[in-house]
Amino acid sequence: MGSILHVYSRGVEQRDIFLNDLDRRVFRVFMREALRTHDVGLLAYCLMGNHFHLLVAVGQHPVWRGMHRLLMRYSGYFNQKYQRVGHLFQGRFQSILCLDDAYLIHLVAYIHKNPVRAGLVAHPRDWAWSSHGEFSGGAQSFIELGRLGQATGFTPEELQQRYAERLSESNSMLPLKLLAAQAAGIAGVSLEKLLNGGSDAVCTRARRLLLAMATNEGYTLCDVAKLLGCSESALSQLRRKSQSNKECPTA
């Protein structure tokens, strides 16, 4: 099996890309067709108001082909329906390569908890526009649990059990490495380069983002320093320098 990617995109100027449930239904139909055509396996998804999250397994074709088809087709539908012109999405879609299979189930739970974190619902089961139900024993549609099982070594039943365990950890923090992957994706650098001590400006921004995200989750400077292989004093200095910049992650 090819790579697994966390793919997401936002509306231009953070505007809504879904104005009602019909828009989300149309997007989901387009998504299914575009990804299948280009041998991209859909492992999990969540459609919000101004953005979406997908977890995908890439086959023989690069993921951009399927995503380009999806975003172009949906943009055409949206612009025609609402009589607007111009770009709908904020630049190119973002993707984060999942290098560590161990936290994939955490990532699935993170994706499905988006509506909860946004204050839209109390539990992922109350949000109709995600694949939570399929991970909770609901009817299967086009989520390829088998491909996710190949990556994690779990059967579909074991995936559902592990997923339920992650959801029940309501007060647990997101895995630090998952936060690092998100920070790297937002900054535009590979997770591997970030963890291996890259020193250019992009890596520095990624470290600043990671530090802010990790602090919000309750991690200490020591925790982040161990992950990055650097000293706490170096991170403390980085945080002081970034305070005036007010950099905020946008997951």
Phi, psi and omega in degrees: 000147180282200184289157172248131184234143167265114185246136178208158179207150181241161174289149179301138184055027179060026177283158180294138174254350174233118181262346179198178182293330178297320177300317180293323179295317178296316179300318182295322176295313179298320181298313181300314183292315184294317183289319179295321181300327184252024173056041175253120181274128178271120184258332178192157177203161171207126179254120181258216178265306182249010178200171176218159175235136173230146168244119188230152173251124185270134179264231184278343181256147176297146186295334185297333181295311179293320181291322178298316179299316181296309185291322178294316182293317180291321178300319178298316178299312185295314182295322179291317183296318186256012174052054178234166178229164177097182183290140175264323184258152182279088179068200180288149176300154179258145178219140179240122179286128179271100184275340184241109182294340187296331184255015181299320179293324175299319180295319177300314179296321179300315180299315183287339180275359180307313180296330178290314179297330180280355179078018182275327180217167180271337183211148180305331181294342182273357179255117186284347191251050174210175180265017180306315183302324181288335175274355181248021176089010179283180181299137179277139176236270182235015173279127186264079180297331179298320180290325175291324177297324178298324182284324185263343183083012181255150170284164176305322179294320179292323177300315180296321179294314180297321179296316178300322178296319180295318180294326182290342178278064187297332182258006181280155180274152173296145178305137183300325181290329175294318176297322178296320179296321179293316179298319179296317180295319179295319182283339180089036178227155180287150177299321180300316180294320178298314182287338181267011171085030176305142188244006181282177185297325181293317178295323178297317178297319179299320179294321177297316179297316180299318180298317179294315181295317182294321178297318178298328180279347179106007178283155179263167175302324180298318179300312182292320180299320179296319180295318184273350180070037180229181183271156177295324181296324178295319178291323178297320178294319179298320180294320179297320181291330185270351183301322181287339182279335179055047179285132182233136176290150178232077184281000000 
